Amino acid sequence: MVITMEFSEILEGLSYNEKKLLLALDEKGGRTRIADLISDGTFSLEVEVMGAASWLESKGLAKLTERSEKFFVAPAEVGELPERTAVKAIDAAGGSMSMEALADAMPGGADKIAVGWLKRKGLADIVKEGDSKILRLTDKGRSILSEEMPDEALLKRIMAGPVPEAEADKALIKDLKGRQGMIAEKIVTERTVEFTGLGVKAASSGLELKPQVTDVTDRMIQSGEWKDAEIRKYDVQTFVPPMIPAKKHPLTRLTAQVRGIFTDMGFEEMSSEYVQPSFWNMDVLYTPQDHPARDLQDTFYLENPASIHVDDEELVAKIRAIHENGGDTGSTGWGGKWSREKAESALLRTHSTVSSIKYIAAHPDAPRKAFSISRIFRKESIDATHLPEFTQIEGIVIDEHANFDMLITLIREFYARMGFDKIRIRPAYFPYTEPSLELEVFFNGKWMELGGAGIFRPEVLEPLGVTTPVLAWGFGFERLAMLKWDIKDIRELYISDIDILKNSTVL
């Protein structure tokens, strides 16, 4: 960035180090390396030179250039290559040696490395004699006894000093890099600063190099030193780096906002463990045991523990009856034979409704209002709108006056407080609610599903001793964040890209 100002203003605003660099460039013919300015003692630190050079460049007085080059270096002293050691040992044994003998000659596993390179370079053949494998030197193997191999020659050069990438054989470098800790890469950057036409004019304008004062202290005022000091002129138009304040992660802020809305509406927070038996995750919620959601391709089942015992025998009996014949609800149930073994299989909870049903079981008395912001797990393919591990906003209302109108009103109220009013509600089906609905919000030119809701069926509530209506919903948390911050790919929420986090809005 070049700052536009009058030449006289530029001269007045030059710092001590900027003047010093201009005078040094003038002495060196208008162009020099940053490293030379430090080696000759003009500056003591690279950061001083680079700071001054950058400011001169921004004012159009100098130009900075960089040239980077890769070198190969040896981090430590490297001994003989293992294949050469092996060739010497085989030659000393008469040109052939068993694998066992080589292992004795090269302990610590070095023989295995050597054999691999012997075969790769064609230095020895492996033949079978009886039950033993024999290594026999080839003509090429015998030839290296009196001559240096190409990788050895290159390695010797690298050990003597850094070798530029342009002077090293790519194939040999690849082989040497494959040998752990043998060579390493080093990037050397050469920075050069030179005059512009305006810089030449500035350097010949009679610059005086004397210390500048940037802070006027009480002592300077009391002593009168300020009268003779050269006070640095500040330019309020000069660019400065952007200041990025510390901010919480968008999801952390959204969690606090959602929690605040529900607590303001009189809800209390509920929770449950990640690992649940299918009993609480599905069976109590009247999900049939042959439902597709129970398949391995949809649900994460555990190997340890593979099952979780349900202690409440009375509740188990009620759930069994509900599934098989409807129990005392007047329903016909799902029919067939209910399996306790399936019900006790351990899984990662597939929805946060498990928190709701456990809360209802512990608090069957009305009225109650509760919510949760819970992590759930499903075998989803990762794409722009799906993750296998995500978060759900769950809520329930237990109230004798609860009805479908109240449910829709609560949903609209929540999203209105979140700042969204373009929503639509359509009929849906869930095994555990009737009636049921799905909620959609208009986003990025199309309607996006955010979750489902409904009124719990008698088959869910009767075994728990609840006779009052219960409203329930589960909304997508990450998709809500996508709407709020206009994020088109859900994965961006968890990449934690520093630029995305810096540019995210605070409100």
Solvent accessible surface area in square Angstrom, and as a share of the most:
residue,aa,sasa,rsa
1,M,161,0.72
2,V,103,0.59
3,I,16,0.08
4,T,131,0.76
5,M,46,0.21
6,E,120,0.54
7,F,46,0.19
8,S,65,0.42
9,E,74,0.33
10,I,6,0.03
11,L,41,0.20
12,E,102,0.46
13,G,16,0.15
14,L,0,0.00
15,S,16,0.10
16,Y,77,0.29
17,N,48,0.25
18,E,2,0.01
19,K,21,0.09
20,K,49,0.21
21,L,0,0.00
22,L,0,0.00
23,L,48,0.24
24,A,8,0.06
25,L,0,0.00
26,D,80,0.42
27,E,151,0.68
28,K,77,0.33
29,G,73,0.70
30,G,10,0.10
31,R,136,0.50
32,T,13,0.08
33,R,97,0.36
34,I,4,0.02
35,A,57,0.45
36,D,47,0.24
37,L,0,0.00
38,I,55,0.28
39,S,93,0.60
40,D,77,0.40
41,G,59,0.57
42,T,34,0.20
43,F,3,0.01
44,S,86,0.55
45,L,102,0.51
46,E,76,0.34
47,V,109,0.63
48,E,58,0.26
49,V,0,0.00
50,M,42,0.19
51,G,31,0.30
52,A,4,0.03
53,A,0,0.00
54,S,53,0.34
55,W,92,0.32
56,L,0,0.00
57,E,64,0.29
58,S,6,0.04
59,K,15,0.06
60,G,20,0.19
61,L,0,0.00
62,A,4,0.03
63,K,107,0.45
64,L,33,0.16
65,T,48,0.28
66,E,110,0.49
67,R,143,0.52
68,S,71,0.46
69,E,56,0.25
70,K,57,0.24
71,F,35,0.15
72,F,7,0.03
73,V,32,0.18
74,A,27,0.21
75,P,81,0.51
76,A,67,0.52
77,E,153,0.69
78,V,25,0.15
79,G,60,0.58
80,E,84,0.38
81,L,3,0.02
82,P,26,0.16
83,E,0,0.00
84,R,30,0.11
85,T,48,0.28
86,A,0,0.00
87,V,0,0.00
88,K,97,0.41
89,A,20,0.16
90,I,0,0.00
91,D,64,0.33
92,A,91,0.70
93,A,55,0.43
94,G,72,0.69
95,G,16,0.15
96,S,44,0.28
97,M,27,0.12
98,S,27,0.18
99,M,52,0.23
100,E,103,0.46
101,A,40,0.31
102,L,1,0.01
103,A,38,0.30
104,D,121,0.62
105,A,55,0.43
106,M,12,0.05
107,P,101,0.64
108,G,89,0.86
109,G,32,0.31
110,A,34,0.26
111,D,16,0.08
112,K,153,0.65
113,I,99,0.50
114,A,0,0.00
115,V,21,0.12
116,G,43,0.41
117,W,27,0.09
118,L,0,0.00
119,K,103,0.44
120,R,158,0.58
121,K,35,0.15
122,G,33,0.31
123,L,1,0.00
124,A,1,0.01
125,D,71,0.37
126,I,58,0.30
127,V,49,0.28
128,K,146,0.62
129,E,84,0.38
130,G,67,0.64
131,D,149,0.77
132,S,39,0.25
133,K,106,0.45
134,I,22,0.11
135,L,0,0.00
136,R,108,0.39
137,L,11,0.05
138,T,28,0.16
139,D,111,0.58
140,K,115,0.49
141,G,0,0.00
142,R,116,0.42
143,S,44,0.28
144,I,6,0.03
145,L,68,0.34
146,S,104,0.67
147,E,102,0.46
148,E,85,0.38
149,M,11,0.05
150,P,90,0.57
151,D,4,0.02
152,E,24,0.11
153,A,39,0.30
154,L,11,0.05
155,L,9,0.04
156,K,127,0.54
157,R,108,0.39
158,I,3,0.02
159,M,65,0.29
160,A,94,0.73
161,G,26,0.25
162,P,78,0.49
163,V,4,0.02
164,P,25,0.16
165,E,78,0.35
166,A,99,0.77
167,E,103,0.46
168,A,12,0.10
169,D,75,0.39
170,K,173,0.73
171,A,67,0.52
172,L,41,0.20
173,I,11,0.06
174,K,153,0.65
175,D,32,0.16
176,L,0,0.00
177,K,100,0.42
178,G,65,0.62
179,R,19,0.07
180,Q,186,0.83
181,G,60,0.58
182,M,26,0.11
183,I,15,0.08
184,A,37,0.29
185,E,78,0.35
186,K,106,0.45
187,I,101,0.51
188,V,63,0.36
189,T,46,0.27
190,E,54,0.24
191,R,71,0.26
192,T,8,0.05
193,V,0,0.00
194,E,46,0.20
195,F,28,0.12
196,T,44,0.25
197,G,63,0.60
198,L,63,0.31
199,G,0,0.00
200,V,80,0.46
201,K,111,0.47
202,A,0,0.00
203,A,8,0.07
204,S,86,0.56
205,S,52,0.34
206,G,64,0.62
207,L,30,0.15
208,E,121,0.54
209,L,75,0.38
210,K,93,0.40
211,P,109,0.69
212,Q,33,0.15
213,V,29,0.17
214,T,72,0.42
215,D,105,0.54
216,V,69,0.40
217,T,63,0.37
218,D,106,0.55
219,R,145,0.53
220,M,14,0.06
221,I,101,0.51
222,Q,152,0.68
223,S,68,0.44
224,G,22,0.21
225,E,77,0.34
226,W,109,0.38
227,K,144,0.61
228,D,131,0.68
229,A,30,0.23
230,E,43,0.19
231,I,85,0.43
232,R,56,0.20
233,K,92,0.39
234,Y,139,0.53
235,D,52,0.27
236,V,147,0.85
237,Q,141,0.63
238,T,28,0.16
239,F,83,0.35
240,V,114,0.66
241,P,97,0.61
242,P,114,0.72
243,M,170,0.76
244,I,79,0.40
245,P,87,0.55
246,A,110,0.85
247,K,58,0.25
248,K,136,0.58
249,H,52,0.23
250,P,8,0.05
251,L,21,0.10
252,T,69,0.40
253,R,37,0.14
254,L,0,0.00
255,T,30,0.17
256,A,60,0.47
257,Q,61,0.27
258,V,0,0.00
259,R,90,0.33
260,G,28,0.27
261,I,15,0.07
262,F,3,0.01
263,T,69,0.40
264,D,115,0.59
265,M,29,0.13
266,G,51,0.49
267,F,10,0.04
268,E,78,0.35
269,E,81,0.36
270,M,14,0.06
271,S,97,0.63
272,S,24,0.16
273,E,128,0.57
274,Y,108,0.41
275,V,55,0.32
276,Q,2,0.01
277,P,9,0.06
278,S,1,0.00
279,F,1,0.00
280,W,38,0.13
281,N,0,0.00
282,M,5,0.02
283,D,1,0.01
284,V,1,0.00
285,L,0,0.00
286,Y,5,0.02
287,T,7,0.04
288,P,15,0.09
289,Q,27,0.12
290,D,125,0.65
291,H,48,0.21
292,P,85,0.53
293,A,40,0.31
294,R,22,0.08
295,D,56,0.29
296,L,121,0.60
297,Q,120,0.53
298,D,56,0.29
299,T,0,0.00
300,F,62,0.26
301,Y,65,0.25
302,L,41,0.20
303,E,164,0.73
304,N,140,0.72
305,P,63,0.39
306,A,63,0.48
307,S,66,0.43
308,I,50,0.25
309,H,115,0.51
310,V,10,0.05
311,D,116,0.60
312,D,74,0.38
313,E,96,0.43
314,E,120,0.54
315,L,15,0.07
316,V,4,0.03
317,A,59,0.46
318,K,72,0.31
319,I,1,0.00
320,R,76,0.28
321,A,34,0.26
322,I,2,0.01
323,H,6,0.03
324,E,46,0.21
325,N,90,0.46
326,G,0,0.00
327,G,32,0.31
328,D,132,0.68
329,T,35,0.20
330,G,77,0.75
331,S,29,0.19
332,T,116,0.67
333,G,13,0.12
334,W,100,0.35
335,G,39,0.38
336,G,69,0.67
337,K,178,0.75
338,W,8,0.03
339,S,36,0.23
340,R,57,0.21
341,E,146,0.66
342,K,107,0.45
343,A,1,0.00
344,E,23,0.10
345,S,26,0.17
346,A,0,0.00
347,L,0,0.00
348,L,40,0.20
349,R,8,0.03
350,T,12,0.07
351,H,19,0.08
352,S,0,0.00
353,T,11,0.06
354,V,0,0.00
355,S,1,0.00
356,S,0,0.00
357,I,0,0.00
358,K,69,0.29
359,Y,18,0.07
360,I,0,0.00
361,A,38,0.29
362,A,71,0.55
363,H,53,0.24
364,P,54,0.34
365,D,77,0.40
366,A,40,0.31
367,P,102,0.64
368,R,70,0.26
369,K,75,0.32
370,A,0,0.00
371,F,0,0.00
372,S,1,0.01
373,I,32,0.16
374,S,8,0.05
375,R,69,0.25
376,I,0,0.00
377,F,19,0.08
378,R,75,0.28
379,K,87,0.37
380,E,61,0.27
381,S,93,0.60
382,I,100,0.51
383,D,59,0.31
384,A,38,0.30
385,T,37,0.21
386,H,64,0.28
387,L,21,0.10
388,P,38,0.24
389,E,76,0.34
390,F,32,0.13
391,T,10,0.06
392,Q,23,0.10
393,I,0,0.00
394,E,1,0.00
395,G,0,0.00
396,I,0,0.00
397,V,5,0.03
398,I,0,0.00
399,D,30,0.15
400,E,119,0.53
401,H,135,0.60
402,A,7,0.06
403,N,76,0.39
404,F,61,0.26
405,D,104,0.54
406,M,62,0.28
407,L,0,0.00
408,I,43,0.22
409,T,87,0.51
410,L,32,0.16
411,I,2,0.01
412,R,108,0.40
413,E,65,0.29
414,F,3,0.01
415,Y,0,0.00
416,A,60,0.47
417,R,111,0.40
418,M,6,0.03
419,G,64,0.61
420,F,35,0.15
421,D,125,0.65
422,K,116,0.49
423,I,18,0.09
424,R,104,0.38
425,I,44,0.22
426,R,94,0.34
427,P,121,0.76
428,A,28,0.22
429,Y,133,0.51
430,F,48,0.20
431,P,11,0.07
432,Y,32,0.12
433,T,4,0.02
434,E,103,0.46
435,P,57,0.36
436,S,7,0.05
437,L,1,0.01
438,E,29,0.13
439,L,0,0.00
440,E,13,0.06
441,V,3,0.02
442,F,75,0.31
443,F,17,0.07
444,N,90,0.46
445,G,62,0.59
446,K,120,0.51
447,W,79,0.28
448,M,13,0.06
449,E,70,0.31
450,L,4,0.02
451,G,14,0.13
452,G,14,0.13
453,A,4,0.03
454,G,0,0.00
455,I,27,0.14
456,F,6,0.03
457,R,51,0.19
458,P,84,0.53
459,E,7,0.03
460,V,0,0.00
461,L,11,0.05
462,E,64,0.29
463,P,6,0.04
464,L,22,0.11
465,G,56,0.54
466,V,7,0.04
467,T,134,0.78
468,T,30,0.17
469,P,45,0.28
470,V,0,0.00
471,L,0,0.00
472,A,6,0.04
473,W,10,0.04
474,G,10,0.10
475,F,1,0.01
476,G,15,0.14
477,F,5,0.02
478,E,4,0.02
479,R,48,0.17
480,L,0,0.00
481,A,0,0.00
482,M,1,0.00
483,L,20,0.10
484,K,60,0.25
485,W,39,0.14
486,D,91,0.47
487,I,18,0.09
488,K,114,0.48
489,D,33,0.17
490,I,6,0.03
491,R,95,0.35
492,E,60,0.27
493,L,5,0.03
494,Y,87,0.33
495,I,110,0.56
496,S,62,0.40
497,D,54,0.28
498,I,110,0.56
499,D,86,0.44
500,I,62,0.31
501,L,46,0.23
502,K,85,0.36
503,N,118,0.60
504,S,18,0.11
505,T,84,0.49
506,V,84,0.48
507,L,182,0.90
